[in-house]
Amino acid sequence: MNAQTAIEIGLRGGVIPAAAALALFLAMGWLWSSDVARRYRPGLAFGLAVLVGYILLPSTITLVPAQFYDWIPYLGALAAYVTGLTRAGGVLRGERWTAVYLFAPVAAWLIVPRWPELVPAWPAQWAGLAIGIVLLTALLQPLPQRLPGRAFPMWLMLTAAAVSLLVMAEVSETFGRLALLAAGALAGCGIGALMMQEAADWRGLLLPYAIVVGGYAYTGFVYPIEPLWPLLLAPAAPLALWICLWGPLTRVKGARAIALQGACVAVPLVALAAWLLAGTNDADAW
């Protein structure tokens, strides 16, 4: 990859969705009431920014999804809207999670390709992806409210960027560009949150994150002849942040807390990258 191509990828895949997410994040905070902004802003800014970036990519010839991975940006934006609806006052916790349980299998139904040569077969992959989306959303849910600092969206961004690089290196530059859209949008949301005085409620972002980043990781997994299993685990790297809430580590504050959080996310990503590269080298040797 030459320098011009790298700059073009960074601009279209990173800068454009980041600018769109930042503009949307700030505009929603200024134009909407505090309750509506609280419910919709993080998820919708992310989902719409990914969709804008997808539409502006040179590879996007038609806005009507033609391949299974074309559904991912639309599903991310729709998931953000559904999540915002369920976070309204008066909606019970059970009703909120019912929406997640219903949306995840529908998303998986559209994302998993119906190839006859799929191994495992389509029903197993559909069920696995749906369960994975629900579990990732549920396990990430408590973290934004419990972790100190405002860096939570940046750890999601770091994970999305790692997924993009791994997909670009091991599968396809085209799919890597698509996955980079999520990293750019998350960066824009994180910058927007730092510019606002009140803390953002990131819980509305988690279902769109699981669908978009998980969906592109799944695309990288399923597309090669030999499935790349480490890619499926990469979107779950932020779950390592639970370590920061264990025992004496809960007393770490300030810059040290941010450094600890960054290390918790980076270590599993590096381990997964090493696993993936080692498996690729073994396959090449064979």
Secondary structure, DSSP 8 states (H G I E B T S, - for coil): --HHHHHHHHIIIIIHHHHHHHHHHHHHHHHS-HHHHHHHHHHHHHHHHHHHHHHHSTT---SS--SGGGHHHHHHHHHHHHHHHHTSTT--HHHHHHHHHHHHHHHHHHHS---TT-SS-HHHHHHHHHHHHHHHHHHHTTHHHHSSSS-HHHHHHHHHHHHHHHHHHHT-HHHHHHHHHHHHHHHHHHHHHHHSSS---GGGGHHHHHHHHHHHHHHHHHSSSS--HHHHHGGGGGGGGGGGGSGGGGG--HHHHHHHHHHHHHHHHHHHHHHHHHHHHHHHH-
